[in-house]
């Protein structure tokens, strides 16, 4: 019989490594769903707690990143189902700027990013999740399909319809949103 303590220490070490490597990813994923920093932080802790508790069910041939994404998405969706208050204020907290030529340009870039993110966050969950995963997390459609448990064609349709909804809400704006449609 394998001693329990070394197994627990190994599990603890794995989770520590995953927290170091994937904390920001899990936080952003939760934030994209709940739109509230404090709640996203709580959900991030919950995701890693669930991962620790279910570590024995993790298949080593799978990617920890994908497994944690799935747990984060399910945890966030469960949270949204369990809470009645869904109209939370959006605060951009995870997009940091590198150096810009001028302060004015920095302010304008931040405004454009905040405005775009507000519009994306205003989409329904089914469109928001694929747009966030595709454009912000830079995942490809096969990865998104596997992660969300849907067909690739469904992902592509939701991307297309989500972008069209974004175009409609951004129509008449001065900002250059064309980078979203590249690819």
C-alpha positions as CSV (number, residue, x, y, z in Angstrom):
1,X,0.0,0.0,0.0
2,X,1.3,3.5,-1.0
3,X,1.6,5.8,2.0
4,X,-1.0,8.6,1.9
5,X,1.3,11.5,2.9
6,X,3.6,11.3,-0.2
7,X,0.6,11.0,-2.5
8,X,-1.0,14.1,-0.9
9,X,2.3,16.0,-1.1
10,X,2.6,15.1,-4.8
11,X,-0.9,16.3,-5.4
12,X,-0.2,19.5,-3.5
13,X,2.9,20.2,-5.5
14,X,1.1,19.6,-8.8
15,X,-1.7,22.1,-7.9
16,X,1.0,24.6,-6.8
17,X,2.6,24.3,-10.2
18,X,-0.7,24.7,-11.9
19,X,-1.7,27.7,-9.9
20,X,1.6,29.4,-10.8
21,X,1.2,28.5,-14.5
22,X,-2.5,28.9,-15.0
23,X,-3.9,31.3,-12.3
24,X,-4.2,34.3,-14.7
25,X,-5.9,32.1,-17.4
26,X,-8.4,30.7,-14.9
27,X,-9.1,34.1,-13.5
28,X,-9.7,35.7,-16.9
29,X,-12.0,32.8,-17.9
30,X,-14.1,33.2,-14.8
31,X,-14.1,37.0,-15.2
32,X,-15.3,36.8,-18.8
33,X,-18.4,35.0,-17.5
34,X,-19.2,36.8,-14.2
35,X,-17.9,40.3,-15.0
36,X,-16.9,40.9,-11.4
37,X,-13.3,40.9,-10.1
38,X,-14.1,39.7,-6.6
39,X,-16.4,36.9,-7.7
40,X,-13.9,35.9,-10.4
41,X,-11.2,35.7,-7.7
42,X,-13.5,33.5,-5.5
43,X,-14.3,31.3,-8.5
44,X,-10.6,31.0,-9.4
45,X,-9.9,29.6,-5.9
46,X,-12.9,27.3,-6.2
47,X,-11.5,26.0,-9.6
48,X,-8.1,25.1,-8.1
49,X,-9.8,23.5,-5.0
50,X,-12.0,21.4,-7.4
51,X,-8.9,20.4,-9.4
52,X,-7.1,19.3,-6.2
53,X,-10.1,17.3,-5.1
54,X,-10.5,15.6,-8.5
55,X,-6.8,15.3,-9.3
56,X,-7.2,11.5,-9.4
57,X,-9.6,11.8,-12.3
58,X,-7.2,13.9,-14.4
59,X,-6.0,11.9,-17.3
60,X,-2.3,12.5,-17.7
61,X,-2.6,12.3,-21.5
62,X,-4.8,15.5,-21.4
63,X,-3.5,19.0,-21.1
64,X,-3.8,20.6,-17.6
65,X,-4.6,23.9,-19.3
66,X,-7.6,22.4,-21.1
67,X,-8.8,20.5,-18.0
68,X,-8.6,23.7,-15.9
69,X,-10.4,25.7,-18.6
70,X,-13.2,23.2,-18.6
71,X,-13.5,23.4,-14.8
72,X,-13.4,27.2,-14.9
73,X,-16.1,27.4,-17.5
74,X,-18.3,24.9,-15.7
75,X,-17.7,26.7,-12.3
76,X,-18.5,30.1,-13.8
77,X,-21.7,28.8,-15.5
78,X,-22.8,27.1,-12.3
79,X,-22.3,30.4,-10.5
80,X,-24.3,32.3,-13.0
81,X,-27.2,29.8,-12.7
82,X,-27.2,30.0,-8.9
83,X,-27.2,33.8,-8.6
84,X,-30.1,36.1,-9.6
85,X,-28.1,39.2,-9.9
86,X,-26.5,39.2,-13.3
87,X,-26.2,42.9,-13.9
88,X,-22.8,43.7,-12.5
89,X,-20.6,46.6,-13.5
90,X,-17.7,45.8,-15.7
91,X,-14.2,47.0,-14.7
92,X,-11.2,46.3,-16.9
93,X,-8.6,44.9,-14.6
94,X,-6.5,42.5,-16.6
95,X,-5.4,44.5,-19.7
96,X,-2.2,46.3,-19.0
97,X,-0.5,48.6,-21.4
98,X,3.1,48.5,-22.5
99,X,4.8,51.8,-23.2
100,X,3.0,54.1,-25.7
101,X,4.4,57.1,-27.5
102,X,2.3,59.5,-25.5
103,X,-0.1,59.7,-22.6
104,X,-2.9,60.7,-24.9
105,X,-2.4,57.7,-27.0
106,X,-2.3,55.5,-23.9
107,X,-5.6,56.9,-22.7
108,X,-7.3,56.5,-26.1
109,X,-6.0,52.9,-26.4
110,X,-7.3,52.1,-22.9
111,X,-10.7,53.7,-23.8
112,X,-10.9,51.6,-27.0
113,X,-10.0,48.4,-25.2
114,X,-12.5,49.1,-22.4
115,X,-15.2,50.0,-24.9
116,X,-14.6,46.9,-26.9
117,X,-14.5,44.7,-23.9
118,X,-17.8,46.2,-22.6
119,X,-19.4,45.4,-25.9
120,X,-18.1,41.9,-25.9
121,X,-19.2,41.4,-22.3
122,X,-22.6,42.7,-23.3
123,X,-23.1,39.8,-25.7
124,X,-25.0,36.7,-24.6
125,X,-22.9,34.0,-23.0
126,X,-23.0,31.7,-26.1
127,X,-21.5,34.3,-28.3
128,X,-19.2,35.9,-25.6
129,X,-17.5,32.6,-24.7
130,X,-16.5,31.7,-28.2
131,X,-15.3,35.3,-29.0
132,X,-13.3,35.5,-25.8
133,X,-11.7,32.1,-26.4
134,X,-10.9,32.8,-30.0
135,X,-9.8,36.4,-30.0
136,X,-8.6,37.1,-26.4
137,X,-7.2,33.6,-25.5
138,X,-6.2,32.9,-29.1
139,X,-7.6,29.4,-29.3
140,X,-8.5,27.8,-32.6
141,X,-12.0,26.6,-33.4
142,X,-11.2,22.9,-32.9
143,X,-9.8,23.6,-29.4
144,X,-12.9,25.7,-28.6
145,X,-15.2,23.0,-29.9
146,X,-13.5,20.3,-27.7
147,X,-13.4,22.6,-24.7
148,X,-17.1,23.5,-24.9
149,X,-18.3,20.1,-26.1
150,X,-19.8,21.3,-29.4
151,X,-19.2,20.9,-33.1
152,X,-16.6,23.0,-34.8
153,X,-19.4,24.3,-37.2
154,X,-21.3,25.5,-34.1
155,X,-18.3,27.4,-32.9
156,X,-17.8,29.0,-36.3
157,X,-21.5,30.0,-36.5
158,X,-21.4,31.5,-33.0
159,X,-18.2,33.4,-33.9
160,X,-19.8,34.8,-37.0
161,X,-23.1,35.7,-35.4
162,X,-21.3,37.1,-32.3
163,X,-19.2,39.3,-34.6
164,X,-22.2,40.5,-36.4
165,X,-23.9,41.4,-33.1
166,X,-20.7,43.3,-32.2
167,X,-20.7,45.2,-35.5
168,X,-24.3,46.2,-35.0
169,X,-23.6,47.6,-31.5
170,X,-20.4,49.4,-32.7
171,X,-22.0,50.8,-35.9
172,X,-21.5,54.5,-36.1
173,X,-18.5,54.5,-33.7
174,X,-15.3,56.3,-34.4
175,X,-13.0,53.5,-33.2
176,X,-11.3,51.1,-35.6
177,X,-12.8,47.7,-34.7
178,X,-11.8,46.0,-38.0
179,X,-9.0,44.0,-36.3
180,X,-11.7,41.8,-34.9
181,X,-12.7,40.6,-38.3
182,X,-9.2,39.8,-39.5
183,X,-8.7,36.0,-39.8
